[in-house]
């Protein structure tokens, strides 16, 4: 199944997305991982409590699907499941507005790439599928926006369609979706804020490939929402 199939209703992408490719800098990425893990995050936060790291596969295509509570999330996720834990770098699907200027250069150097959440370009979605076909870890925030009330909000439908498209694109892809709940002791993290990161059991995308694509995507999204809610309830 081609990426064009599930993106039939997509409109033309925002012209600011000129380059949808992503790359990992061989010198900057190791440096930032090192500084973040041993300097920035331990100094800024109080206690960082992580459970379920064993649920992140050490190989094969993976989608990390975390709740989105702060911009700090994108630094804490590599801390919880990046190269020092799994031996793997994370590839972020980032908002187009975040991929501008120096910040955009950093995101791209760390393997991120832009997508317009309102009008996703076919090129961006194709690149995400290619990363999964290559066995990478892709981070997608299924709620879309940042929510600071601690509640799990309705998930965007894109993650279900994207994962099923990638799973159906070739045999034996075997994509895993990992639900992750992130909770801060303060809605707006400040120095000394505690963090809880609860990593749940994987959802096998191959279990949702029989039958109608649209209904399967809805079922997968619904099951992911339920998994995130259960993780949130555990932390509460």
N, C-alpha and C positions, 0 to 999 in steps of 0.2 A: 504493500500500500504506500503510495507516494505521499509526501508531505502536503502536496497540493490538494489532496482529497479532503483532509480535515480542515483546511484553511480556505474553503471555497467562499466563505462569507467575509474574509478579511479584506480590508481596503488597502490602498497603497500606503506604504510606510512613510513616516515622517522623514523628510529629506535630510534631517540631521544625522540619520543613521547611514553614514557613508561607508563604514567598514564594520561588518558583523563578525569578522574573524576574531579569535582570541589566541593569546600566546602566553607562555609563562617565562618570565625573564630568568635566565640561568643564574644570575647573580643577585637580582633584587628580591626575588621570591624567597630564597633561603635566608637572606638578611632580615627581611621583614618578619618572617616566621620566628626567627631567633629573637629579635627584639620584642615582638609581641608576647611571646611565651614566657620569656625570662625577665622582662623589664616592664613594659607598658601595662599589661593586664594584671600581673601580681601587685604592682605598685598602686594602680588605680582602684581596683576592686578589693573588697574584704574577702569573704570566703567564696570560692567558686566550687560548687558542688555538682559533680557530673555523674550520672548513672546511665548504664546501658551502652557504654562505648563498644562492648562486644557485639552489639547488634549491627554495627557498620561493617559490611563486607570488606575484606582486604583486597579483593579483586572483582572484576566484572562491573557492568554499568549500574550506577546507583543515582537515585535522586534523593537528596536530603530535602525534606519538606518541613521547615521549622515555622513556628509562630513568629510573628514580627513585632517586637516590643520596643526596639531602639536601634539606632544606627550602630550601636556597639555589637549587635547580633552578628554582623558580618566579620567582626574580629574574633568573637568568641567561638564561632563555629569551627574555624581552622584550629583553634586551641583545643576544642573538644574532639575533633575528628579529622584533623589534617595530618600532615606528613609525620609529626612526632608520635601520632597515635596509630595511624593506619599505613604510614609510608606513602600516602597519596596526597596530591594537591587538589584543592577544591576549585571548581569552575563555576562562577556566579553568573546567573542571568540577572543583570542589573538594569534599573530604570534608565531610560535614555537621558534623563536630567542629571543623573549621577555620573554619567560618562562624559563630562565636559571638563576642559581645562586640565589642571594638574591632577585633580582627583580622578578624572577620566583616564589619564595616562597611567596612574597607579593601578586602577581597577583592571585595565587591559593588561598591564605588565604582570598582574597576579592571576591572569587567566579568565577575567571577567569579560563580558561582552554586552552591548546595549540592546534593549528591546523596548519598544513603545507599548506599555500595557494597555493603552486604549485602542491602538491600531497596530498590532504586531505585524512586522514585515515577514514575508515568506522567507527571506534570506536569513533572518535571525532565528526563525523556527527551524529552518533546515540545518543551521549550524548546531543548534541544540541537539537535534536528532543525530547528527554526525558524531558529536562528542559522546553520546550514549552508545552509538555503534562501535566506537573506539574503546569502550570500557571505562570511561571517565566517571568521576563523581560530579554531578551537576546540582547546584543549590538553587531551589526555586521557593520563594515565599508564597505559599498558596493563598494566603489572605490578601495579598497584594500590597496593602498599605500598612503603616505602623499603627498599632492600637495599644494604648497604655492602660486600658481598664482591666487587663488580666483575663478577659473573656475570649473564647475562640469565636471568631466572626465567620460569616459565610465564606466559603472558599470560591476562588475564581475557577471557572470551568477549564481553563487552558491546560492545567497540569495533567488532567485525565486524558484529554485528547492528545496532548504531546507525547505522553508516555506510551499510549496505545499505538500511536502512529510509529514511534520508534520500535516498539516491540514487534509490530507487524511488518516492518520494512525488510527484515531478513530473518531467517530461521535461527533459533538458538541464542537470541539476544539476552533473554532472561534478566530483565530490569527489576531492580528492587527499589521500592519507595520507602524511605525511613521517616516516620513521623517524629518530630522533635518539639518539645515544649520548653520555652525559655521564660523564666520568671525572675524579675528583679525585686529586691526588697523595697525599692522606691520607683514610682512611675517614670521619673526622669533621673537616670543613674548619675550619682555624684560620687566623689571620692569616698571610699569605704563601703559602697553599696555591695550587698551580697547577691549572688546569682545562683540559681538552680537551673541546670540543663538536664532534662529527662529525655533520653533517647529510647524510642519504642521499638517494637518488633516490626520486621519488614513486611510490607505488602508486596506480593508477587504479581507483577503486571500480567504475566502469562495466564493467570487465573481469570482474567477479564476479557479475553480475546475472542471468545465464541459468541456469535450472534451479531446484533446491531451495534455499530461503533458508538453511536450517540448514547444509547442506553447503557452500554458498558462503561463509557466515560462518566456518565452520571453516577453509576453504581460505585465506581472506583473513587470518585470524588467524595461521595457520601461516606464510604468506609474510611477514607482518610480523615474526614472531619470527625467521625466518631472516635477514631484512634487518638487524634489530638485532644479531643474533649476528655477522654479517659486519662490521658497523661496529665492534663490540667487538674482533673479531680484528684489524682494521686498526690500531686504537689500541694493542693489545698488541704 
